[in-house]
Structure formats: structure tokens, C-alpha cells
Amino acid sequence: MGKDSGGRFNFKLVSAVSARGDMYFDVIEERMNSDKFIEFLKKLRQDAGHPIFVIADNARYHHSKKVQEFLEKKEQQDNIMMAFLPPYSPELNPDEQVWNYAKREVGKRIIRSKDEMEKAILSVMSTIKKSAKLIRSFFRMPDTKYASLDF
């Protein structure tokens, strides 16, 4: 048996989508934590080029003291704002639709190694990122319409 056979592949990504059809994603090393989330927020804000409003789920690091202190800094107050979804409500998160779509697309492929898995995931995520129409559709579902630009 090869080292990749029979087990789960461990590949970590973080992503964010906007109702305009923008998507940002990044590969992360090891587990997500407060420091990595802060770096993600900084990159997201820089790439957006304007203030951002982040709707986050209730991951522990989203609520950490370190993240709250970062958001409360004067230079962040008008640049990064956050709101939280109710606990246990992934259906309200438009970004969850990215993952649902990606899982369906990757599931159609034959994957034999961790390398093939990483390539497939990155390929699917890049395809999603290039389709503003697809990303906007994630905001037009009954449970995610609240976050759209055109109620």
C-alpha cells in the first residue's frame, strides 16, 4: 500500500466571496488560527482596495481576543468590519456554496494521490474565481439572498 492510499488527504484552504462576484482564496499551512486569519483579512482588504465587510461563521478564531484587538485598531475600524452568522447555520454562508460546488466538481475526478488532489482542488477553485456569474449565483439562493446586492 502506498502512503496516500486508503486515507484522507489533508489540504487546507481559506476563501471569501463577494456579492459582486469576486473571490479570494489561499492555501494555508497547518490549522487556521487567529494569526493566520488576521493575515487573511489583511490580504483580503489589500486586494479589495476598499473597506470590506466580512460575514463570518463562528469559528473560534473569528471571535478570539487577538482578532477583536486587531479589528479595534484605529487603522482597521473603517476598513474591516465583521458580522457573524448564527451558530450552526452554514446554509446562510455564501462561501459554503463555493465548497459545495468545489466538492461536487472534484468528486467527478479520479484522484490517486495527494498531488492530484491538490491540483484538482486548485484547478476547481481557479475556475470558480474566474466566473463572477457563478459566484454571484451563490448569493441568489433563498438562504443567502440577504447578503446580495440586489435583494
Secondary structure as GFF3:
##gff-version 3
##sequence-region A 1 151
A	DSSP	beta_strand	13	17	.	.	.	ID=ss1
A	DSSP	beta_strand	23	27	.	.	.	ID=ss2
A	DSSP	alpha_helix	34	48	.	.	.	ID=ss3
A	DSSP	beta_strand	52	56	.	.	.	ID=ss4
A	DSSP	three_ten_helix	60	63	.	.	.	ID=ss5
A	DSSP	alpha_helix	65	72	.	.	.	ID=ss6
A	DSSP	alpha_helix	74	77	.	.	.	ID=ss7
A	DSSP	beta_strand	80	84	.	.	.	ID=ss8
A	DSSP	three_ten_helix	90	92	.	.	.	ID=ss9
A	DSSP	alpha_helix	94	107	.	.	.	ID=ss10
A	DSSP	alpha_helix	114	129	.	.	.	ID=ss11
A	DSSP	alpha_helix	132	137	.	.	.	ID=ss12
A	DSSP	three_ten_helix	145	147	.	.	.	ID=ss13
###
